[in-house]
């Protein structure tokens, strides 16, 4: 009995896929529970190690002395002025646009030009920063994972932040900012 060539190729492909899946699968799906911790029974006496002198009386456990908790004053946040201005704009309920870039690349330059389209919009603040300043803005970025530049983030208090990684044109930016203002 002859098997048609397409069926034979499909079976060979399926076998290759299953073999590749099994070869790349790791054991992270397996559940291993740790061994239960055993505590020595209170009724048993511990015997001293050989070669050591034994004492006739057991030591009483020392009571733990808790030190009073002293609240230290929190140090003042040493944030750049631009970061403080961005936080103030968010507190005022404005839409804040963060633009992170690295000078030189064509997509960074194109996105920088597109950001200028937001100039003059009411209730919108734009903050431009280098990728090296990203850590200072992390608390305002609501856990967004920025992994490349250029990156544009549109934030409005009480709404979900919008992240654009890579080039973004002026029309898309203006539309998303208008949506955030609603």
VMD Tcl script that builds the backbone (N, CA, C; Angstrom):
set m [mol new atoms 546]
animate dup $m
set s [atomselect $m all]
$s set {name element resname resid chain x y z} {
  {N N UNK 1 A 0.840 -1.155 0.000}
  {CA C UNK 1 A 0.000 0.000 0.000}
  {C C UNK 1 A 0.903 1.242 0.000}
  {N N UNK 2 A 0.649 2.142 -0.890}
  {CA C UNK 2 A 1.456 3.352 -1.031}
  {C C UNK 2 A 0.789 4.492 -0.283}
  {N N UNK 3 A 1.615 5.276 0.425}
  {CA C UNK 3 A 1.125 6.431 1.164}
  {C C UNK 3 A 1.393 7.663 0.305}
  {N N UNK 4 A 0.401 8.516 0.120}
  {CA C UNK 4 A 0.613 9.715 -0.695}
  {C C UNK 4 A 1.735 10.583 -0.105}
  {N N UNK 5 A 2.493 11.214 -0.981}
  {CA C UNK 5 A 3.641 12.011 -0.586}
  {C C UNK 5 A 3.270 13.145 0.382}
  {N N UNK 6 A 2.193 13.922 0.189}
  {CA C UNK 6 A 1.851 14.987 1.157}
  {C C UNK 6 A 1.562 14.451 2.553}
  {N N UNK 7 A 0.926 13.284 2.637}
  {CA C UNK 7 A 0.638 12.694 3.952}
  {C C UNK 7 A 1.938 12.264 4.610}
  {N N UNK 8 A 2.835 11.672 3.813}
  {CA C UNK 8 A 4.121 11.244 4.343}
  {C C UNK 8 A 4.935 12.444 4.848}
  {N N UNK 9 A 4.948 13.538 4.079}
  {CA C UNK 9 A 5.651 14.748 4.509}
  {C C UNK 9 A 5.026 15.343 5.767}
  {N N UNK 10 A 3.714 15.321 5.870}
  {CA C UNK 10 A 3.042 15.830 7.070}
  {C C UNK 10 A 3.409 15.010 8.293}
  {N N UNK 11 A 3.481 13.687 8.155}
  {CA C UNK 11 A 3.849 12.824 9.287}
  {C C UNK 11 A 5.295 13.060 9.703}
  {N N UNK 12 A 6.191 13.189 8.716}
  {CA C UNK 12 A 7.594 13.447 9.041}
  {C C UNK 12 A 7.719 14.802 9.743}
  {N N UNK 13 A 7.003 15.811 9.265}
  {CA C UNK 13 A 7.029 17.117 9.901}
  {C C UNK 13 A 6.516 17.072 11.324}
  {N N UNK 14 A 5.457 16.312 11.559}
  {CA C UNK 14 A 4.898 16.176 12.907}
  {C C UNK 14 A 5.899 15.507 13.839}
  {N N UNK 15 A 6.590 14.474 13.350}
  {CA C UNK 15 A 7.582 13.782 14.167}
  {C C UNK 15 A 8.733 14.738 14.510}
  {N N UNK 16 A 9.158 15.550 13.546}
  {CA C UNK 16 A 10.238 16.507 13.790}
  {C C UNK 16 A 9.796 17.546 14.826}
  {N N UNK 17 A 8.560 18.044 14.717}
  {CA C UNK 17 A 8.060 19.027 15.687}
  {C C UNK 17 A 8.002 18.449 17.096}
  {N N UNK 18 A 7.515 17.221 17.212}
  {CA C UNK 18 A 7.421 16.579 18.535}
  {C C UNK 18 A 8.824 16.366 19.098}
  {N N UNK 19 A 9.757 15.941 18.252}
  {CA C UNK 19 A 11.126 15.726 18.720}
  {C C UNK 19 A 11.760 17.039 19.160}
  {N N UNK 20 A 11.530 18.118 18.420}
  {CA C UNK 20 A 12.076 19.418 18.799}
  {C C UNK 20 A 11.456 19.906 20.099}
  {N N UNK 21 A 10.169 19.702 20.275}
  {CA C UNK 21 A 9.496 20.107 21.511}
  {C C UNK 21 A 10.063 19.351 22.703}
  {N N UNK 22 A 10.235 18.058 22.545}
  {CA C UNK 22 A 10.739 17.247 23.656}
  {C C UNK 22 A 12.198 17.596 23.968}
  {N N UNK 23 A 12.977 17.950 22.948}
  {CA C UNK 23 A 14.385 18.280 23.174}
  {C C UNK 23 A 14.549 19.627 23.866}
  {N N UNK 24 A 13.653 20.569 23.596}
  {CA C UNK 24 A 13.793 21.903 24.182}
  {C C UNK 24 A 13.003 22.078 25.464}
  {N N UNK 25 A 12.207 21.142 25.819}
  {CA C UNK 25 A 11.400 21.247 27.037}
  {C C UNK 25 A 12.297 21.124 28.253}
  {N N UNK 26 A 12.080 21.986 29.240}
  {CA C UNK 26 A 12.859 21.888 30.466}
  {C C UNK 26 A 11.977 21.310 31.565}
  {N N UNK 27 A 12.562 21.045 32.685}
  {CA C UNK 27 A 11.830 20.423 33.783}
  {C C UNK 27 A 11.146 21.410 34.703}
  {N N UNK 28 A 10.896 22.649 34.249}
  {CA C UNK 28 A 10.306 23.647 35.141}
  {C C UNK 28 A 8.843 23.350 35.450}
  {N N UNK 29 A 8.215 22.475 34.680}
  {CA C UNK 29 A 6.809 22.152 34.938}
  {C C UNK 29 A 6.659 21.106 36.033}
  {N N UNK 30 A 7.751 20.472 36.399}
  {CA C UNK 30 A 7.679 19.439 37.417}
  {C C UNK 30 A 7.580 20.082 38.790}
  {N N UNK 31 A 6.781 19.495 39.626}
  {CA C UNK 31 A 6.587 20.023 40.964}
  {C C UNK 31 A 7.373 19.183 41.952}
  {N N UNK 32 A 8.251 19.818 42.679}
  {CA C UNK 32 A 9.037 19.135 43.683}
  {C C UNK 32 A 8.755 19.820 45.005}
  {N N UNK 33 A 8.252 19.068 45.960}
  {CA C UNK 33 A 7.970 19.661 47.254}
  {C C UNK 33 A 9.159 19.401 48.174}
  {N N UNK 34 A 9.537 20.381 48.970}
  {CA C UNK 34 A 10.681 20.210 49.861}
  {C C UNK 34 A 10.341 19.217 50.976}
  {N N UNK 35 A 11.368 18.581 51.481}
  {CA C UNK 35 A 11.181 17.625 52.563}
  {C C UNK 35 A 10.684 18.355 53.799}
  {N N UNK 36 A 9.755 17.760 54.529}
  {CA C UNK 36 A 9.246 18.440 55.719}
  {C C UNK 36 A 10.345 18.581 56.766}
  {N N UNK 37 A 10.335 19.712 57.441}
  {CA C UNK 37 A 11.319 19.953 58.493}
  {C C UNK 37 A 10.891 19.214 59.746}
  {N N UNK 38 A 11.818 18.503 60.337}
  {CA C UNK 38 A 11.512 17.783 61.565}
  {C C UNK 38 A 12.113 18.536 62.726}
  {N N UNK 39 A 11.364 18.589 63.790}
  {CA C UNK 39 A 11.839 19.250 64.990}
  {C C UNK 39 A 12.076 18.163 66.040}
  {N N UNK 40 A 13.126 18.310 66.811}
  {CA C UNK 40 A 13.397 17.297 67.835}
  {C C UNK 40 A 12.281 17.289 68.874}
  {N N UNK 41 A 11.984 16.132 69.358}
  {CA C UNK 41 A 10.946 15.974 70.369}
  {C C UNK 41 A 11.404 16.633 71.672}
  {N N UNK 42 A 10.442 17.232 72.372}
  {CA C UNK 42 A 10.785 17.941 73.599}
  {C C UNK 42 A 11.111 16.981 74.729}
  {N N UNK 43 A 10.607 15.770 74.675}
  {CA C UNK 43 A 10.814 14.815 75.760}
  {C C UNK 43 A 12.181 14.163 75.711}
  {N N UNK 44 A 12.885 14.218 74.607}
  {CA C UNK 44 A 14.177 13.560 74.488}
  {C C UNK 44 A 15.283 14.482 74.952}
  {N N UNK 45 A 16.274 13.913 75.606}
  {CA C UNK 45 A 17.424 14.684 76.038}
  {C C UNK 45 A 18.508 14.532 74.993}
  {N N UNK 46 A 19.216 15.579 74.787}
  {CA C UNK 46 A 20.335 15.508 73.863}
  {C C UNK 46 A 21.549 15.019 74.622}
  {N N UNK 47 A 22.265 14.120 73.996}
  {CA C UNK 47 A 23.463 13.604 74.642}
  {C C UNK 47 A 24.648 14.405 74.150}
  {N N UNK 48 A 25.584 14.675 75.025}
  {CA C UNK 48 A 26.738 15.458 74.599}
  {C C UNK 48 A 27.591 14.658 73.623}
  {N N UNK 49 A 28.335 15.370 72.818}
  {CA C UNK 49 A 29.214 14.715 71.850}
  {C C UNK 49 A 30.321 14.008 72.598}
  {N N UNK 50 A 30.812 12.895 72.031}
  {CA C UNK 50 A 31.895 12.172 72.719}
  {C C UNK 50 A 33.132 13.064 72.877}
  {N N UNK 51 A 33.764 12.952 74.006}
  {CA C UNK 51 A 34.965 13.736 74.263}
  {C C UNK 51 A 34.667 15.054 74.945}
  {N N UNK 52 A 33.418 15.407 75.115}
  {CA C UNK 52 A 33.073 16.670 75.767}
  {C C UNK 52 A 32.509 16.358 77.147}
  {N N UNK 53 A 32.768 17.220 78.077}
  {CA C UNK 53 A 32.292 17.019 79.436}
  {C C UNK 53 A 30.804 17.300 79.493}
  {N N UNK 54 A 30.075 16.480 80.220}
  {CA C UNK 54 A 28.635 16.706 80.348}
  {C C UNK 54 A 28.370 17.498 81.616}
  {N N UNK 55 A 27.297 18.270 81.568}
  {CA C UNK 55 A 26.919 19.054 82.731}
  {C C UNK 55 A 25.731 18.390 83.375}
  {N N UNK 56 A 25.533 18.641 84.615}
  {CA C UNK 56 A 24.447 18.008 85.349}
  {C C UNK 56 A 23.151 18.777 85.237}
  {N N UNK 57 A 23.197 19.996 84.821}
  {CA C UNK 57 A 21.968 20.770 84.699}
  {C C UNK 57 A 21.867 21.339 83.283}
  {N N UNK 58 A 20.645 21.470 82.787}
  {CA C UNK 58 A 20.409 21.992 81.441}
  {C C UNK 58 A 20.362 23.514 81.488}
  {N N UNK 59 A 20.782 24.126 80.418}
  {CA C UNK 59 A 20.734 25.579 80.356}
  {C C UNK 59 A 19.310 26.033 80.085}
  {N N UNK 60 A 18.926 27.072 80.751}
  {CA C UNK 60 A 17.596 27.643 80.517}
  {C C UNK 60 A 17.711 28.580 79.310}
  {N N UNK 61 A 16.713 28.560 78.432}
  {CA C UNK 61 A 16.780 29.452 77.274}
  {C C UNK 61 A 16.727 30.912 77.719}
  {N N UNK 62 A 17.547 31.736 77.090}
  {CA C UNK 62 A 17.601 33.147 77.415}
  {C C UNK 62 A 16.415 33.861 76.779}
  {N N UNK 63 A 15.738 34.709 77.535}
  {CA C UNK 63 A 14.623 35.451 76.942}
  {C C UNK 63 A 15.154 36.480 75.935}
  {N N UNK 64 A 14.414 36.644 74.864}
  {CA C UNK 64 A 14.810 37.616 73.842}
  {C C UNK 64 A 14.396 39.007 74.285}
  {N N UNK 65 A 15.332 39.917 74.195}
  {CA C UNK 65 A 15.067 41.299 74.557}
  {C C UNK 65 A 14.847 42.069 73.260}
  {N N UNK 66 A 13.655 42.629 73.127}
  {CA C UNK 66 A 13.350 43.387 71.925}
  {C C UNK 66 A 13.725 44.850 72.133}
  {N N UNK 67 A 14.407 45.380 71.147}
  {CA C UNK 67 A 14.789 46.785 71.213}
  {C C UNK 67 A 13.626 47.626 70.709}
  {N N UNK 68 A 13.441 48.794 71.278}
  {CA C UNK 68 A 12.355 49.640 70.797}
  {C C UNK 68 A 12.631 50.090 69.362}
  {N N UNK 69 A 11.574 50.152 68.588}
  {CA C UNK 69 A 11.691 50.555 67.198}
  {C C UNK 69 A 11.701 52.072 67.123}
  {N N UNK 70 A 12.729 52.591 66.523}
  {CA C UNK 70 A 12.864 54.031 66.359}
  {C C UNK 70 A 12.643 54.340 64.891}
  {N N UNK 71 A 11.694 55.196 64.615}
  {CA C UNK 71 A 11.430 55.564 63.239}
  {C C UNK 71 A 12.401 56.664 62.835}
  {N N UNK 72 A 13.143 56.365 61.777}
  {CA C UNK 72 A 14.089 57.337 61.274}
  {C C UNK 72 A 13.394 58.204 60.240}
  {N N UNK 73 A 13.714 59.461 60.201}
  {CA C UNK 73 A 13.105 60.314 59.176}
  {C C UNK 73 A 13.595 59.881 57.799}
  {N N UNK 74 A 12.668 59.877 56.840}
  {CA C UNK 74 A 13.030 59.484 55.482}
  {C C UNK 74 A 13.859 60.604 54.857}
  {N N UNK 75 A 14.898 60.203 54.126}
  {CA C UNK 75 A 15.703 61.243 53.484}
  {C C UNK 75 A 14.910 61.890 52.358}
  {N N UNK 76 A 15.212 63.134 52.098}
  {CA C UNK 76 A 14.527 63.851 51.027}
  {C C UNK 76 A 14.895 63.220 49.692}
  {N N UNK 77 A 13.927 63.126 48.810}
  {CA C UNK 77 A 14.161 62.516 47.514}
  {C C UNK 77 A 15.031 63.452 46.694}
  {N N UNK 78 A 16.138 62.909 46.236}
  {CA C UNK 78 A 17.064 63.702 45.450}
  {C C UNK 78 A 16.795 63.407 43.974}
  {N N UNK 79 A 15.740 63.988 43.443}
  {CA C UNK 79 A 15.365 63.781 42.055}
  {C C UNK 79 A 15.694 65.025 41.252}
  {N N UNK 80 A 16.031 64.814 39.981}
  {CA C UNK 80 A 16.285 65.986 39.137}
  {C C UNK 80 A 15.033 66.860 39.033}
  {N N UNK 81 A 15.245 68.126 38.726}
  {CA C UNK 81 A 14.136 69.079 38.646}
  {C C UNK 81 A 13.109 68.658 37.602}
  {N N UNK 82 A 13.557 68.090 36.500}
  {CA C UNK 82 A 12.628 67.669 35.447}
  {C C UNK 82 A 11.717 66.541 35.933}
  {N N UNK 83 A 12.237 65.654 36.762}
  {CA C UNK 83 A 11.424 64.557 37.309}
  {C C UNK 83 A 10.383 65.123 38.271}
  {N N UNK 84 A 10.786 66.087 39.096}
  {CA C UNK 84 A 9.830 66.719 40.017}
  {C C UNK 84 A 8.754 67.471 39.239}
  {N N UNK 85 A 9.138 68.132 38.124}
  {CA C UNK 85 A 8.157 68.838 37.296}
  {C C UNK 85 A 7.155 67.851 36.683}
  {N N UNK 86 A 7.637 66.695 36.270}
  {CA C UNK 86 A 6.749 65.675 35.697}
  {C C UNK 86 A 5.771 65.157 36.750}
  {N N UNK 87 A 6.257 64.949 37.958}
  {CA C UNK 87 A 5.378 64.490 39.042}
  {C C UNK 87 A 4.332 65.548 39.364}
  {N N UNK 88 A 4.739 66.815 39.337}
  {CA C UNK 88 A 3.786 67.897 39.599}
  {C C UNK 88 A 2.730 67.970 38.504}
  {N N UNK 89 A 3.123 67.765 37.267}
  {CA C UNK 89 A 2.156 67.775 36.163}
  {C C UNK 89 A 1.152 66.635 36.306}
  {N N UNK 90 A 1.614 65.473 36.732}
  {CA C UNK 90 A 0.691 64.348 36.962}
  {C C UNK 90 A -0.260 64.661 38.114}
  {N N UNK 91 A 0.251 65.318 39.166}
  {CA C UNK 91 A -0.601 65.695 40.300}
  {C C UNK 91 A -1.681 66.694 39.884}
  {N N UNK 92 A -1.400 67.505 38.877}
  {CA C UNK 92 A -2.372 68.480 38.379}
  {C C UNK 92 A -3.372 67.858 37.410}
  {N N UNK 93 A -3.226 66.564 37.123}
  {CA C UNK 93 A -4.170 65.877 36.240}
  {C C UNK 93 A -3.870 66.052 34.762}
  {N N UNK 94 A -2.693 66.521 34.440}
  {CA C UNK 94 A -2.319 66.705 33.043}
  {C C UNK 94 A -1.907 65.381 32.413}
  {N N UNK 95 A -1.992 65.330 31.093}
  {CA C UNK 95 A -1.437 64.200 30.348}
  {C C UNK 95 A 0.054 64.473 30.212}
  {N N UNK 96 A 0.851 63.501 30.593}
  {CA C UNK 96 A 2.299 63.657 30.547}
  {C C UNK 96 A 2.848 62.700 29.504}
  {N N UNK 97 A 3.665 63.242 28.610}
  {CA C UNK 97 A 4.301 62.447 27.570}
  {C C UNK 97 A 5.794 62.399 27.862}
  {N N UNK 98 A 6.311 61.173 28.057}
  {CA C UNK 98 A 7.739 60.975 28.277}
  {C C UNK 98 A 8.348 60.473 26.974}
  {N N UNK 99 A 9.457 61.058 26.587}
  {CA C UNK 99 A 10.149 60.630 25.386}
  {C C UNK 99 A 11.591 60.303 25.752}
  {N N UNK 100 A 11.952 59.018 25.645}
  {CA C UNK 100 A 13.300 58.568 25.958}
  {C C UNK 100 A 13.997 58.223 24.649}
  {N N UNK 101 A 15.202 58.754 24.474}
  {CA C UNK 101 A 15.904 58.509 23.214}
  {C C UNK 101 A 17.407 58.464 23.433}
  {N N UNK 102 A 18.061 58.080 22.374}
  {CA C UNK 102 A 19.515 58.078 22.329}
  {C C UNK 102 A 19.887 58.793 21.047}
  {N N UNK 103 A 20.567 59.921 21.126}
  {CA C UNK 103 A 20.832 60.727 19.941}
  {C C UNK 103 A 21.603 59.955 18.867}
  {N N UNK 104 A 21.272 60.281 17.617}
  {CA C UNK 104 A 22.048 59.743 16.514}
  {C C UNK 104 A 21.281 58.841 15.564}
  {N N UNK 105 A 20.419 58.000 16.064}
  {CA C UNK 105 A 19.716 57.057 15.201}
  {C C UNK 105 A 18.585 57.759 14.454}
  {N N UNK 106 A 18.268 57.262 13.261}
  {CA C UNK 106 A 17.245 57.893 12.423}
  {C C UNK 106 A 15.864 57.805 13.058}
  {N N UNK 107 A 15.526 56.667 13.666}
  {CA C UNK 107 A 14.200 56.555 14.275}
  {C C UNK 107 A 14.070 57.462 15.496}
  {N N UNK 108 A 15.153 57.690 16.216}
  {CA C UNK 108 A 15.126 58.640 17.338}
  {C C UNK 108 A 14.885 60.060 16.829}
  {N N UNK 109 A 15.554 60.401 15.750}
  {CA C UNK 109 A 15.394 61.735 15.191}
  {C C UNK 109 A 13.980 61.936 14.662}
  {N N UNK 110 A 13.441 60.937 13.975}
  {CA C UNK 110 A 12.075 61.027 13.456}
  {C C UNK 110 A 11.042 61.142 14.559}
  {N N UNK 111 A 11.226 60.379 15.626}
  {CA C UNK 111 A 10.291 60.457 16.755}
  {C C UNK 111 A 10.413 61.791 17.478}
  {N N UNK 112 A 11.618 62.327 17.554}
  {CA C UNK 112 A 11.822 63.628 18.201}
  {C C UNK 112 A 11.075 64.721 17.432}
  {N N UNK 113 A 11.077 64.614 16.098}
  {CA C UNK 113 A 10.343 65.575 15.271}
  {C C UNK 113 A 8.840 65.404 15.503}
  {N N UNK 114 A 8.371 64.156 15.634}
  {CA C UNK 114 A 6.950 63.897 15.863}
  {C C UNK 114 A 6.494 64.432 17.219}
  {N N UNK 115 A 7.376 64.405 18.209}
  {CA C UNK 115 A 7.044 64.913 19.546}
  {C C UNK 115 A 6.734 66.401 19.485}
  {N N UNK 116 A 7.376 67.112 18.579}
  {CA C UNK 116 A 7.136 68.560 18.458}
  {C C UNK 116 A 5.690 68.863 18.063}
  {N N UNK 117 A 4.984 67.895 17.497}
  {CA C UNK 117 A 3.584 68.102 17.128}
  {C C UNK 117 A 2.697 68.273 18.352}
  {N N UNK 118 A 3.200 67.922 19.524}
  {CA C UNK 118 A 2.415 68.056 20.750}
  {C C UNK 118 A 2.578 69.424 21.402}
  {N N UNK 119 A 3.509 70.213 20.897}
  {CA C UNK 119 A 3.714 71.556 21.458}
  {C C UNK 119 A 2.441 72.384 21.305}
  {N N UNK 120 A 2.067 73.056 22.352}
  {CA C UNK 120 A 0.902 73.931 22.312}
  {C C UNK 120 A -0.413 73.256 22.669}
  {N N UNK 121 A -0.421 71.939 22.867}
  {CA C UNK 121 A -1.671 71.281 23.270}
  {C C UNK 121 A -1.950 71.612 24.733}
  {N N UNK 122 A -3.195 71.943 25.029}
  {CA C UNK 122 A -3.577 72.275 26.401}
  {C C UNK 122 A -3.626 71.018 27.242}
  {N N UNK 123 A -3.277 71.173 28.518}
  {CA C UNK 123 A -3.271 70.097 29.516}
  {C C UNK 123 A -2.343 68.943 29.137}
  {N N UNK 124 A -1.268 69.254 28.409}
  {CA C UNK 124 A -0.286 68.248 28.005}
  {C C UNK 124 A 1.105 68.771 28.348}
  {N N UNK 125 A 1.902 67.937 29.009}
  {CA C UNK 125 A 3.297 68.278 29.309}
  {C C UNK 125 A 4.191 67.215 28.686}
  {N N UNK 126 A 5.228 67.648 28.006}
  {CA C UNK 126 A 6.163 66.742 27.343}
  {C C UNK 126 A 7.512 66.834 28.040}
  {N N UNK 127 A 8.085 65.667 28.352}
  {CA C UNK 127 A 9.393 65.597 29.001}
  {C C UNK 127 A 10.296 64.703 28.181}
  {N N UNK 128 A 11.393 65.271 27.717}
  {CA C UNK 128 A 12.374 64.538 26.914}
  {C C UNK 128 A 13.555 64.197 27.797}
  {N N UNK 129 A 14.011 62.947 27.691}
  {CA C UNK 129 A 15.137 62.506 28.506}
  {C C UNK 129 A 15.932 61.452 27.743}
  {N N UNK 130 A 17.156 61.292 28.139}
  {CA C UNK 130 A 18.000 60.251 27.572}
  {C C UNK 130 A 17.706 58.921 28.242}
  {N N UNK 131 A 18.137 57.857 27.620}
  {CA C UNK 131 A 17.895 56.523 28.175}
  {C C UNK 131 A 18.609 56.360 29.516}
  {N N UNK 132 A 19.683 57.109 29.740}
  {CA C UNK 132 A 20.397 57.026 31.004}
  {C C UNK 132 A 19.603 57.629 32.169}
  {N N UNK 133 A 18.574 58.411 31.881}
  {CA C UNK 133 A 17.743 59.017 32.926}
  {C C UNK 133 A 16.463 58.222 33.183}
  {N N UNK 134 A 16.314 57.083 32.543}
  {CA C UNK 134 A 15.089 56.287 32.658}
  {C C UNK 134 A 14.799 55.864 34.096}
  {N N UNK 135 A 15.819 55.525 34.850}
  {CA C UNK 135 A 15.629 55.058 36.231}
  {C C UNK 135 A 14.969 56.118 37.109}
  {N N UNK 136 A 15.230 57.377 36.865}
  {CA C UNK 136 A 14.640 58.442 37.683}
  {C C UNK 136 A 13.133 58.532 37.470}
  {N N UNK 137 A 12.655 58.144 36.298}
  {CA C UNK 137 A 11.233 58.239 35.980}
  {C C UNK 137 A 10.459 56.950 36.274}
  {N N UNK 138 A 11.118 55.882 36.678}
  {CA C UNK 138 A 10.460 54.579 36.879}
  {C C UNK 138 A 9.195 54.639 37.745}
  {N N UNK 139 A 9.164 55.372 38.864}
  {CA C UNK 139 A 7.951 55.373 39.690}
  {C C UNK 139 A 6.712 55.898 38.950}
  {N N UNK 140 A 6.899 56.752 37.963}
  {CA C UNK 140 A 5.767 57.323 37.236}
  {C C UNK 140 A 5.356 56.472 36.039}
  {N N UNK 141 A 6.168 55.491 35.684}
  {CA C UNK 141 A 5.906 54.723 34.472}
  {C C UNK 141 A 5.049 53.490 34.716}
  {N N UNK 142 A 4.538 53.308 35.913}
  {CA C UNK 142 A 3.542 52.288 36.244}
  {C C UNK 142 A 3.979 50.886 35.828}
  {N N UNK 143 A 5.241 50.552 36.015}
  {CA C UNK 143 A 5.708 49.200 35.754}
  {C C UNK 143 A 5.843 48.836 34.288}
  {N N UNK 144 A 5.911 49.805 33.408}
  {CA C UNK 144 A 6.096 49.509 31.991}
  {C C UNK 144 A 7.510 49.001 31.771}
  {N N UNK 145 A 7.651 48.019 30.934}
  {CA C UNK 145 A 8.970 47.482 30.624}
  {C C UNK 145 A 9.522 48.089 29.351}
  {N N UNK 146 A 10.236 49.168 29.486}
  {CA C UNK 146 A 10.835 49.808 28.321}
  {C C UNK 146 A 12.121 49.059 28.006}
  {N N UNK 147 A 12.166 48.489 26.808}
  {CA C UNK 147 A 13.320 47.671 26.451}
  {C C UNK 147 A 14.122 48.233 25.292}
  {N N UNK 148 A 13.652 49.276 24.653}
  {CA C UNK 148 A 14.411 49.870 23.551}
  {C C UNK 148 A 14.083 51.338 23.427}
  {N N UNK 149 A 14.946 52.052 22.713}
  {CA C UNK 149 A 14.702 53.458 22.445}
  {C C UNK 149 A 14.622 53.640 20.942}
  {N N UNK 150 A 13.917 54.586 20.445}
  {CA C UNK 150 A 13.157 55.572 21.182}
  {C C UNK 150 A 11.926 54.943 21.826}
  {N N UNK 151 A 11.537 55.465 22.949}
  {CA C UNK 151 A 10.339 55.015 23.647}
  {C C UNK 151 A 9.526 56.243 24.039}
  {N N UNK 152 A 8.235 56.201 23.740}
  {CA C UNK 152 A 7.337 57.291 24.073}
  {C C UNK 152 A 6.247 56.727 24.962}
  {N N UNK 153 A 6.026 57.363 26.109}
  {CA C UNK 153 A 5.022 56.906 27.068}
  {C C UNK 153 A 4.044 58.045 27.306}
  {N N UNK 154 A 2.751 57.737 27.176}
  {CA C UNK 154 A 1.696 58.718 27.434}
  {C C UNK 154 A 0.998 58.296 28.719}
  {N N UNK 155 A 1.046 59.164 29.735}
  {CA C UNK 155 A 0.514 58.838 31.061}
  {C C UNK 155 A -0.536 59.868 31.452}
  {N N UNK 156 A -1.636 59.375 31.971}
  {CA C UNK 156 A -2.673 60.237 32.560}
  {C C UNK 156 A -3.105 59.579 33.858}
  {N N UNK 157 A -3.139 60.325 34.960}
  {CA C UNK 157 A -3.529 59.732 36.244}
  {C C UNK 157 A -4.888 59.059 36.140}
  {N N UNK 158 A -4.982 57.869 36.680}
  {CA C UNK 158 A -6.234 57.130 36.683}
  {C C UNK 158 A -6.488 56.350 35.411}
  {N N UNK 159 A -5.622 56.470 34.425}
  {CA C UNK 159 A -5.763 55.727 33.182}
  {C C UNK 159 A -4.509 54.912 32.951}
  {N N UNK 160 A -4.643 53.936 32.098}
  {CA C UNK 160 A -3.525 53.070 31.784}
  {C C UNK 160 A -2.543 53.796 30.861}
  {N N UNK 161 A -1.264 53.654 31.138}
  {CA C UNK 161 A -0.230 54.297 30.326}
  {C C UNK 161 A -0.112 53.595 28.982}
  {N N UNK 162 A 0.239 54.366 27.957}
  {CA C UNK 162 A 0.418 53.828 26.611}
  {C C UNK 162 A 1.895 53.943 26.268}
  {N N UNK 163 A 2.486 52.841 25.822}
  {CA C UNK 163 A 3.907 52.794 25.504}
  {C C UNK 163 A 4.097 52.542 24.016}
  {N N UNK 164 A 4.912 53.368 23.381}
  {CA C UNK 164 A 5.326 53.173 21.994}
  {C C UNK 164 A 6.834 52.973 22.004}
  {N N UNK 165 A 7.288 51.843 21.530}
  {CA C UNK 165 A 8.718 51.597 21.416}
  {C C UNK 165 A 9.082 51.638 19.941}
  {N N UNK 166 A 10.106 52.367 19.615}
  {CA C UNK 166 A 10.494 52.538 18.224}
  {C C UNK 166 A 9.882 53.812 17.673}
  {N N UNK 167 A 9.941 53.959 16.366}
  {CA C UNK 167 A 9.450 55.169 15.713}
  {C C UNK 167 A 7.938 55.293 15.867}
  {N N UNK 168 A 7.466 56.501 16.115}
  {CA C UNK 168 A 6.030 56.800 16.161}
  {C C UNK 168 A 5.833 58.134 15.446}
  {N N UNK 169 A 4.801 58.180 14.598}
  {CA C UNK 169 A 4.575 59.400 13.823}
  {C C UNK 169 A 3.727 60.404 14.601}
  {N N UNK 170 A 3.691 61.637 14.099}
  {CA C UNK 170 A 3.015 62.743 14.780}
  {C C UNK 170 A 1.509 62.505 14.878}
  {N N UNK 171 A 0.904 61.969 13.839}
  {CA C UNK 171 A -0.546 61.730 13.861}
  {C C UNK 171 A -0.950 60.720 14.923}
  {N N UNK 172 A -0.180 59.658 15.040}
  {CA C UNK 172 A -0.465 58.640 16.068}
  {C C UNK 172 A -0.313 59.238 17.462}
  {N N UNK 173 A 0.728 60.028 17.664}
  {CA C UNK 173 A 0.928 60.669 18.973}
  {C C UNK 173 A -0.220 61.597 19.325}
  {N N UNK 174 A -0.586 62.474 18.401}
  {CA C UNK 174 A -1.669 63.427 18.675}
  {C C UNK 174 A -2.974 62.689 18.974}
  {N N UNK 175 A -3.264 61.624 18.249}
  {CA C UNK 175 A -4.504 60.873 18.476}
  {C C UNK 175 A -4.503 60.218 19.850}
  {N N UNK 176 A -3.380 59.598 20.243}
  {CA C UNK 176 A -3.320 58.941 21.547}
  {C C UNK 176 A -3.355 59.934 22.696}
  {N N UNK 177 A -2.771 61.102 22.504}
  {CA C UNK 177 A -2.855 62.138 23.537}
  {C C UNK 177 A -4.297 62.650 23.640}
  {N N UNK 178 A -4.956 62.834 22.510}
  {CA C UNK 178 A -6.359 63.270 22.523}
  {C C UNK 178 A -7.220 62.223 23.218}
  {N N UNK 179 A -6.942 60.941 22.985}
  {CA C UNK 179 A -7.687 59.875 23.668}
  {C C UNK 179 A -7.450 59.917 25.176}
  {N N UNK 180 A -6.223 60.196 25.586}
  {CA C UNK 180 A -5.904 60.264 27.015}
  {C C UNK 180 A -6.581 61.466 27.680}
  {N N UNK 181 A -6.812 62.516 26.921}
  {CA C UNK 181 A -7.462 63.720 27.483}
  {C C UNK 181 A -8.943 63.513 27.735}
  {N N UNK 182 A -9.539 62.525 27.119}
  {CA C UNK 182 A -10.985 62.281 27.288}
  {C C UNK 182 A -11.310 61.681 28.611}
}
mol reanalyze $m
mol bondsrecalc $m
mol representation Tube
mol addrep $m
